[in-house]
Amino acid sequence: MSDSSLRAEFDRFDSDGNGHIDEAEFSALAQALGAHLSPTEVAVAFLAIDVNGNRQIEFGEFSSWWKKYNA
């Protein structure tokens, strides 16, 4: 998936358009992209992806994780 396609998907799930996704938005986005994660896996992945600890995932954080997840 290209960066622009991944960004479009990220933006689609950023329901309030603030440039961040919360845990529920992350779960829905991951599922839509084919990553079928259990609720526990979502929680663990969310904490790992949120490298700056602001309890939200920015596109750069998500993109880095997605590339590793699909490697």
C-alpha positions as CSV (number, residue, x, y, z in Angstrom):
1,M,0.0,0.0,0.0
2,S,1.4,3.4,-1.0
3,D,1.9,6.1,1.6
4,S,-0.8,8.2,0.0
5,S,-3.3,5.3,0.1
6,L,-2.4,4.6,3.7
7,R,-2.8,8.3,4.5
8,A,-6.3,8.3,2.9
9,E,-7.4,5.4,5.0
10,F,-6.0,7.0,8.2
11,D,-7.8,10.2,7.4
12,R,-11.1,8.2,6.7
13,F,-10.9,6.8,10.3
14,D,-9.9,10.1,11.9
15,S,-13.6,10.8,12.6
16,D,-13.1,14.3,14.1
17,G,-10.4,15.3,11.6
18,N,-7.9,16.3,14.3
19,G,-4.9,14.4,12.7
20,H,-4.9,11.7,15.4
21,I,-6.8,8.5,16.0
22,D,-7.8,7.1,19.3
23,E,-7.9,3.4,20.3
24,A,-11.4,2.8,18.9
25,E,-10.5,4.5,15.6
26,F,-7.2,2.5,15.5
27,S,-9.1,-0.8,16.0
28,A,-11.5,0.0,13.1
29,L,-8.7,1.2,10.8
30,A,-6.6,-1.9,11.5
31,Q,-9.5,-4.2,10.8
32,A,-10.4,-2.3,7.6
33,L,-6.8,-2.8,6.4
34,G,-7.0,-6.6,7.2
35,A,-5.3,-6.7,10.5
36,H,-7.7,-8.8,12.6
37,L,-6.5,-8.0,16.1
38,S,-8.2,-9.1,19.3
39,P,-9.1,-6.4,21.9
40,T,-6.0,-7.3,23.9
41,E,-3.8,-7.0,20.8
42,V,-5.4,-3.7,19.9
43,A,-4.6,-2.3,23.4
44,V,-1.0,-3.6,23.4
45,A,-0.4,-2.4,19.8
46,F,-1.9,1.0,20.6
47,L,0.4,1.5,23.5
48,A,3.4,0.4,21.4
49,I,2.5,2.6,18.5
50,D,1.9,5.7,20.6
51,V,5.6,6.5,21.0
52,N,5.1,10.0,22.4
53,G,2.6,8.8,25.0
54,N,-0.2,11.3,24.2
55,R,-2.9,8.5,24.1
56,Q,-3.4,9.2,20.4
57,I,-1.8,7.9,17.3
58,E,-0.5,10.3,14.7
59,F,-0.1,9.3,11.0
60,G,3.7,8.9,11.3
61,E,3.4,6.6,14.2
62,F,0.7,4.5,12.5
63,S,2.6,4.4,9.2
64,S,5.8,3.1,10.9
65,W,3.8,0.4,12.7
66,W,1.9,-0.6,9.6
67,K,5.1,-1.0,7.6
68,K,6.6,-3.2,10.3
69,Y,3.4,-5.2,10.8
70,N,3.3,-6.0,7.1
71,A,7.0,-6.8,6.7
